[in-house]
Amino acid sequence: MRNLKLMSTMLVLGAMILLSCQKEEKVIPGDKGRLNVYLTDAPFPIGLVGNTYVTIDKIEVRQRTGEEGEGEDGTFILIAEEVMEFDLLKLSNGITAHLGSVDLEPGYYDMIRLRVVDSRIVLTDGRDYELKVPSGSASGLKIKIEPAIHIREGQTSDVLLDFDLSKSFVAKGNVKAGQILGFNFKPVVRGIYMGAAGRIQGTVTDSEGQPLENAWVKLLIPGMESETYSEEEPAENVLVSAYTDASGNYKLIGLPEGTYTMVCELEGYTGQIADGIQVSAGILTTVNFTLTEE
């Protein structure tokens, strides 16, 4: 078993090019292109949880048929087939784990199939919950990639699988009171072709310029604007989010092109909203927030 909790398997995505540089790569065959697959997670906003483990034993990618990737039929090609365990809480704020690489024929690839065989959660007080994996996962969790990955001869492409913890691990009991009785596991994973994605990063500080840790930065789905936002925003209206580190920094990666609204919140401070944030493929957008105490 390869334990991917080791930080040596993780990459900090300061720039997208680092995605393909986690170790020395073999030469790409002249008539093929290379696909690298990475895993990250959307953060889990429950302070009582210490670890969230998932075990994956097979990863495949589907090649689409038809001109320029049109059509729904296609063949799945094996990327990796080995038992891999992840502590997903270690993969946040721009940190990823490398799942595997494969050399492929040029063309369009539009789906990743991920077989999840085990999952468990460990709370900070030591309680350990073994979770039931949905029966549908036996054949593999199908993750649509839009736009489709375009593999070209001699070039490397990257795809990111964003495992949304807050939607995948549903707590049972009175969570706000710290009374967790267990979890339901319903895997929710977002697939992103990094060649068509941008990223946002920035810093959150207080009115005196001091960094704020654990501020929650959220990127809302396109179409959600400040006039329609509430502090009780449903999870389905948040595309991706991150918590700031001890230096007040955050990173959001694998973002489809578009115009977005961002929200920054921290208990004890007045939240801040930023409209009209433009994300473009291959471009880093910087968005800083300054919060004032309530």
C-alpha positions in Angstrom: 0.0 0.0 0.0 1.3 3.4 -0.8 0.4 5.8 2.0 -0.2 9.2 0.4 -0.3 11.0 3.7 3.5 11.5 3.2 4.1 15.0 2.2 6.7 13.9 -0.3 3.9 12.9 -2.6 2.3 16.3 -2.4 2.8 19.4 -4.5 2.2 23.1 -3.6 0.7 24.6 -6.7 2.4 28.0 -6.7 2.2 27.9 -10.5 0.4 25.5 -12.8 3.6 24.3 -14.4 4.6 22.7 -11.0 1.8 20.2 -11.5 4.0 18.2 -14.0 7.3 18.5 -12.0 6.7 16.4 -8.9 9.6 14.1 -10.1 11.7 13.5 -13.1 9.5 12.2 -15.9 10.2 9.7 -18.6 10.4 10.8 -22.2 6.9 11.0 -23.9 6.7 8.7 -26.9 6.7 10.7 -30.1 3.2 9.7 -31.2 1.5 10.2 -27.8 0.8 12.8 -25.2 0.9 12.5 -21.4 -1.9 12.9 -18.9 -1.1 13.5 -15.2 -3.9 13.1 -12.6 -3.8 14.9 -9.2 -6.1 15.0 -6.2 -7.1 17.9 -3.9 -10.0 18.6 -1.7 -12.5 21.3 -0.8 -12.1 21.9 2.9 -14.3 20.3 5.6 -15.7 23.0 7.9 -15.9 20.9 11.1 -13.2 21.5 13.7 -13.9 18.2 15.4 -12.6 16.1 12.5 -8.9 15.1 12.6 -8.6 12.8 9.5 -10.7 11.9 6.5 -9.4 8.8 4.8 -10.4 7.3 1.4 -8.9 4.3 -0.3 -8.8 4.1 -4.1 -7.6 1.1 -6.0 -8.3 1.9 -9.7 -8.2 5.0 -11.9 -9.3 5.1 -15.6 -9.8 7.8 -18.3 -12.4 7.7 -21.1 -11.4 8.6 -24.7 -14.3 10.2 -26.5 -15.2 9.3 -30.1 -16.4 11.6 -32.9 -14.8 14.7 -34.5 -13.3 17.1 -32.0 -14.4 15.1 -29.0 -18.1 15.0 -29.9 -20.2 12.0 -28.9 -20.8 10.1 -25.6 -19.4 6.7 -26.4 -15.8 5.9 -25.7 -13.3 3.4 -24.2 -11.8 3.6 -20.7 -8.1 3.3 -20.4 -6.3 2.3 -17.3 -4.2 5.0 -15.5 -3.3 3.2 -12.3 -4.4 0.0 -10.5 -3.0 -0.1 -7.0 -4.3 0.4 -3.5 -3.8 4.1 -2.4 -4.9 5.7 0.8 -5.4 9.4 1.2 -5.9 11.7 4.2 -8.0 14.2 2.3 -7.6 16.9 5.1 -4.0 17.1 4.1 -4.9 18.1 0.6 -6.3 21.6 0.8 -5.4 25.2 0.1 -3.5 24.4 -3.1 -1.9 21.1 -2.0 -2.4 18.1 -4.2 -1.3 14.4 -4.4 -0.2 12.8 -7.6 -2.5 9.8 -8.5 -0.8 8.6 -11.7 0.3 9.3 -15.2 -0.4 7.6 -18.6 0.7 8.2 -22.2 -2.3 8.4 -24.5 -3.1 8.7 -28.2 -3.9 12.2 -29.3 -7.6 13.1 -28.9 -10.2 14.1 -26.4 -10.8 12.5 -23.1 -13.9 13.5 -21.1 -14.3 11.3 -18.0 -12.3 9.9 -15.1 -13.5 6.7 -13.4 -12.4 6.4 -9.8 -13.0 3.3 -7.8 -13.3 4.1 -4.1 -13.2 0.9 -1.9 -12.9 2.2 1.6 -13.5 5.3 3.7 -13.2 6.3 7.4 -13.2 9.4 9.6 -11.2 10.0 12.8 -12.3 12.7 15.1 -9.9 14.8 17.2 -11.0 12.9 20.3 -9.9 9.6 18.8 -13.3 8.3 17.7 -13.0 6.3 14.5 -15.9 5.8 12.1 -15.7 3.2 9.3 -18.0 4.5 6.5 -20.1 2.4 4.1 -19.1 3.0 0.5 -22.1 3.4 -1.8 -22.8 0.2 -3.8 -22.5 2.3 -7.0 -18.8 2.8 -6.3 -18.0 -0.8 -7.1 -18.0 0.0 -10.8 -16.2 3.3 -10.2 -17.3 6.9 -9.5 -17.7 8.6 -12.9 -16.3 12.2 -13.0 -17.1 14.3 -16.0 -14.3 16.6 -17.3 -15.6 19.8 -19.0 -14.2 21.0 -21.2 -12.7 17.6 -22.3 -9.0 17.1 -22.0 -7.2 17.6 -25.3 -4.2 15.3 -25.6 -1.6 16.4 -28.2 1.5 14.7 -29.4 4.5 15.3 -27.3 2.7 17.5 -24.8 1.7 17.0 -21.1 -1.8 17.7 -19.8 -3.0 17.8 -16.2 -6.4 17.0 -14.7 -7.3 17.8 -11.1 -9.9 15.8 -9.1 -11.3 18.1 -6.4 -12.9 15.9 -3.6 -15.5 18.0 -1.9 -15.4 16.9 1.7 -18.3 19.0 3.0 -20.6 17.4 0.5 -19.1 13.9 0.5 -19.0 13.3 4.3 -22.4 14.2 5.8 -22.4 14.3 9.6 -25.2 12.8 11.6 -26.3 14.4 14.9 -26.0 17.9 16.3 -22.8 19.1 14.7 -22.9 22.6 16.0 -23.1 21.2 19.6 -20.2 18.9 18.9 -22.5 15.8 19.1 -21.4 13.8 16.1 -23.1 10.4 15.9 -21.5 9.2 12.6 -21.3 10.1 8.9 -22.9 9.2 5.6 -20.4 8.9 2.7 -21.6 10.1 -0.7 -18.6 10.9 -2.8 -18.7 14.3 -4.7 -15.7 15.0 -6.9 -15.2 17.8 -9.4 -13.0 17.1 -12.4 -11.0 20.0 -14.0 -8.8 20.0 -17.1 -6.1 22.3 -15.9 -5.3 23.5 -19.5 -8.6 25.4 -19.4 -8.5 26.5 -15.8 -7.3 29.5 -13.8 -6.5 30.1 -10.2 -7.0 32.7 -7.4 -4.9 33.4 -4.4 -4.6 36.2 -1.9 -4.2 37.2 1.7 -6.8 38.0 4.4 -5.8 40.6 7.0 -7.5 42.7 9.7 -7.8 46.5 9.7 -4.3 46.9 11.1 -2.8 44.7 8.4 -2.3 41.6 10.6 -2.9 38.2 8.9 -6.0 36.3 9.9 -5.9 32.5 10.1 -8.9 30.2 9.4 -10.8 32.8 7.4 -13.2 31.0 5.1 -12.8 32.2 1.5 -15.6 31.0 -0.9 -16.0 31.2 -4.6 -19.7 31.1 -5.6 -21.0 29.5 -8.7 -21.4 31.8 -11.7 -24.6 33.8 -11.5 -24.5 34.2 -7.8 -23.9 37.8 -6.9 -23.7 39.8 -3.7 -27.4 40.8 -3.8 -28.4 37.2 -3.6 -25.9 36.0 -1.1 -26.7 35.2 2.6 -24.5 33.9 5.4 -26.5 30.6 5.3 -25.6 30.0 1.7 -26.4 26.5 0.6 -23.4 24.3 -0.1 -24.5 23.8 -3.7 -24.0 27.5 -4.4 -20.3 27.3 -3.5 -18.0 26.2 -6.3 -14.9 25.9 -4.2 -13.5 27.3 -1.0 -10.4 27.4 1.2 -9.3 28.4 4.7 -6.4 30.8 5.3 -3.2 29.5 6.8 -1.3 31.1 9.7 0.1 33.8 7.4 -3.4 34.6 6.2 -2.8 33.1 2.7 -5.3 31.1 0.7 -5.3 29.4 -2.8 -8.2 28.3 -5.0 -7.1 26.2 -8.0 -8.7 24.4 -11.0 -11.2 27.2 -11.7 -13.2 27.3 -14.9 -13.1 30.6 -16.9 -15.8 33.0 -15.9 -16.8 35.9 -13.7 -17.4 35.2 -10.1 -18.4 36.5 -6.7 -16.2 35.8 -3.7 -17.0 35.8 0.0 -14.6 36.0 3.0 -15.9 35.2 6.5 -14.4 34.7 9.9 -16.2 34.5 13.3 -16.0 37.8 15.1 -15.4 39.8 12.0 -17.7 41.4 9.4 -17.7 39.4 6.2 -16.5 40.9 2.9 -17.9 40.3 -0.6 -16.1 40.9 -3.9 -18.1 40.9 -7.2 -16.9 40.7 -10.7 -13.8 38.5 -10.2 -12.5 37.5 -13.6 -10.9 34.0 -14.0 -9.0 33.2 -17.2 -7.2 30.0 -18.2 -3.6 29.9 -17.2 -3.8 33.2 -15.3 -3.3 33.9 -11.6 -5.8 36.3 -10.2 -5.0 38.0 -6.8 -7.8 38.9 -4.5 -7.0 40.2 -1.0 -9.6 40.8 1.8 -9.5 43.1 4.8 -11.9 42.3 7.6 -13.0 44.5 10.5 -14.0 43.3 13.9 -17.7 43.3 14.8 
